Amino acid sequence: MCLPDCEGRCDETMGFPSRLRAAARDAVTAVATGELQPSRHVFQVNLHGEALCIPDRLYYNPDLLRRALCTSRGDTRLVVACLGTRHHDGYLRQECLRALLGGDEPWLLPYLLQLAGEYVVEIVEDVAEGIGRCDAAMLADFAAGNTDYLATLARRVTSYWSCYHRQAYPDRRDYPGTEVLAVLQRAGDRCKT
């Protein structure tokens, strides 16, 4: 689900559970200096009854973001990596995604999943490889609370496959983005039985 445009700029801290807002504020302070332009678009997901409004694209200084990724620890490092997955530079998005893979926090999921509905197939491949390591119950819980978001994600996956990757993946079921959606579906099916 998408929200209307933000006035002025979006508050990146709203993309994280309330218990992490202080860490998010620290992370944003570390990386937002010299931002090329403010983020004005968000997508919304639900996490355990809390609405998270996640920036669609961020335009932070890449050097500051990389430095914060290297020097931060714990939740702050994960927050920086999450923000980096929304960066306009695909190489930086992929670096940040790789820093998140293997994490077991439910609040990482929307940052991982959103990348499955984007156009850089190498990033989508990383998501497909990493999502299989996520806890099935956590995936099922997220899917159950975000049906509208996942329907939009599925349309995006199909659109990018059709427009850019159909030749490399003639059978849509083999496309990594479709594999991500299938993992979510299987997790939901397993948790229903």
BELKA-V651761 format. One record per pair of residues at least 4 apart in sequence whose ideal C-beta (glycine too) atoms are under 6 Angstrom apart, sorted by the first residue. I is the first residue (numbers start at 1). J is the second residue. Records with the same first field share a line. If there is no record, write none. Layout:
I->J + J
//
This chain:
1->44 + 148 + 149
2->43
3->42 + 44
5->40
6->10 + 40
9->38
10->39 + 42 + 55
12->28 + 55
13->21 + 24 + 25
14->53
15->52 + 54
16->20 + 24
17->50 + 107
20->24 + 75
23->75 + 76 + 79
24->79
26->76
27->76 + 79 + 80
28->32
30->68
31->60 + 64 + 65 + 68
34->61
35->59 + 60
36->59
37->59
39->55 + 58
41->56
42->53 + 54 + 55
43->54
44->51 + 53
45->52 + 110 + 146 + 149
46->51 + 145 + 146
47->52 + 107
54->110
55->86
57->88
58->86 + 87
59->88
60->65
62->89 + 92
65->84
68->72 + 80
69->80
72->76 + 77 + 80
73->77
81->96 + 99 + 100
82->111
84->92 + 96
85->93 + 96 + 97 + 111
87->92 + 93
90->120
94->123
97->115 + 126
100->108
101->130
103->108
106->138
108->112
109->113 + 142
110->114
112->127
115->123 + 127
116->124 + 127 + 177 + 180
117->153 + 156 + 157
119->160 + 164
121->165
124->176 + 177
125->176
127->131 + 180
128->176 + 179 + 180
131->180 + 183
132->183
134->139
136->187 + 190
137->191
139->184 + 187
140->187 + 188 + 191
142->146
143->150 + 184 + 188
146->150
154->181
157->177
160->164
161->165 + 172 + 175
162->166
165->169 + 175
169->174 + 175
172->178
173->178
//
